[in-house]
Amino acid sequence: MATQNGSGVGPPSIVVNDLTIERSGTRILTDVSFEFGPGTLVGVVGPNGAGKSTLFEAISGRIPIHHGSAAIYADRPLNQGSVAYVPQRDSINWRIPVTVEDVVMMGRTNSKGWLRRYGREDRELCRQSLDRVNLWDRRSALMTELSGGQRQRAFIARALCQEASVLLLDESFSGVDVGAQEDIVQVLRGLRDEGKIILLATHDLTNLAERFDICLCINKHVCACGPPEEAFTPQVLEELYGSHGVVFATGGSSHSHEEPGRTPVQEQHEDTHPVHD
Amino acid sequence: MIEYIFDPFQYNFMIRALVVSVLVGAMCPIIGAYVIARGRSFMGDALAHSVLPGMVVAFMLGFSPLAAAVPAGVGIAALMGFISRKTGVSEDTSVGIVFAGMFALGLTMLATAEGLTVNVEDLLLGQVLGVTTMDVYVSLGLAAMVIAALYAIHRIAVYATFDPVSAEVVGIPVNMVDYALLTLLALVIVIGIQAAGIVLVMAMLITPAAAGHLLARRFVSGMIVGAVIGSISAIAGLYLSYYMNIPSGPAMALIATGVFALAAAYKRRAI
């Protein structure tokens, strides 16, 4: 019934079984089941309102589950940092001035040891994490001074500093230009190769086939789950985006998808921030 | 000239007033930085107005109004936090209802209570020249508590303010942090009411903190710059109040507003 945050030794995994979520009487997700093992880079694909964020909330134990189960098995409990969450940018409070380094150091904070002073190990981990996402030079910048892509990389550095084995990234490509999206994917691939499980939710079909090992297609239920070239059949696209979804070819490389009245170009616009990648 | 600065302090009441003014000037922007970052200005103003009934009850029973305002403020902070969590009514609506209702209750009690010697204007507009030795000790104790608590929760409070979703996932009690900050806000408001009054304590909470936010780059340095600006405004307001015989709340609020205008002008030039 409930989310289990299994702790045990061994490689991480996510197991979701017949998961059903309701909100004020409306079904958001119905009978969702999937299982991912270590070293998997998953694109969670679906239109806005398909329940992608809700799925992440359920996996990370933030909302009650009405039926079925969602469990993460990792080296330590959820509240000790085994799962890193990169929320949509709308749920970040940009009014509080924090630097890139402040944000990455948040990765060293969890339900244990709020008062513990940061030690040399913590700082070293922070430096390594920033190095990996290529932001060490920007460590003293305020988060609001970064471009959309740099912000996402800072959040990924926080996940690294947290030493999480599972990463949940909610709409990390929105407001990020294609080049910066590639930088993010590059970092995520490296993490996958280390055995981490990464789920990235996106409503944007650009370059999905190249980017992800597995695509989990959701529109209130699982429409398809598998390698992109198998997952995106015309029927699945129909289910995801209605009859307007036509442009994506199976196994395609750079085909993009057009939502009615909205071109991919509009969706990929970069934030008007002073600094760009 | 020099005698204008030092002469007032031959009176003990002025020394007490100075201590409380500096405490108000420093403490309000420190918690005010959180109020601004969390968009809780209205909540702060509402909290200040809502402690009035508690203070009037204290006057009627002969207690220290300051001591009575502490449980009143904390209780109302918890009530507002509770209401704001309930879905259906938006936060500012529910806060507004409590604000208006409690303030109306306090004013009604003041108007109907018999034999009250309290000066309503002092309560609403602040009269720092009238603080007692007891008030000084209570204020010092509250300030020490607030500083210690803020220091203890600093890291998780910044995390929960910046990214509540991720904070919750890693096991930070985001709701508890929310209540804790509201409670600390209530305590600071109680200190602030003595100097700035119920109506204008908002000015000391928000204005110097906003100026600090403009002038400093980071969150904590903004708090510190805000505390310096708040203290200067409070001391200058104290002199204004002493020499011009005006309530201390408006005096301090006017000066804080002037300093904010200067900070904003400086910031514009710097850009």
Interface residues (C-beta under 8 A of the other chain):
Chain A: S60 G61 R62 P77 L78 N79 Q80 G81 V83 A84 Y85 V86 P87 S91 I92 N93 R95 I96 P97 V98 T99 D102 V103 M106 T109 N110 S111 K112 W114 L115 L142 R158 Q162
Chain B: I36 A37 R38 G39 A152 I153 R155 I156 V158 Y159 T161 F162 D163 P164 V165 S166 A167 E168 V169 V170 G171 I172 P173 H213 R217 R218 F219 G222
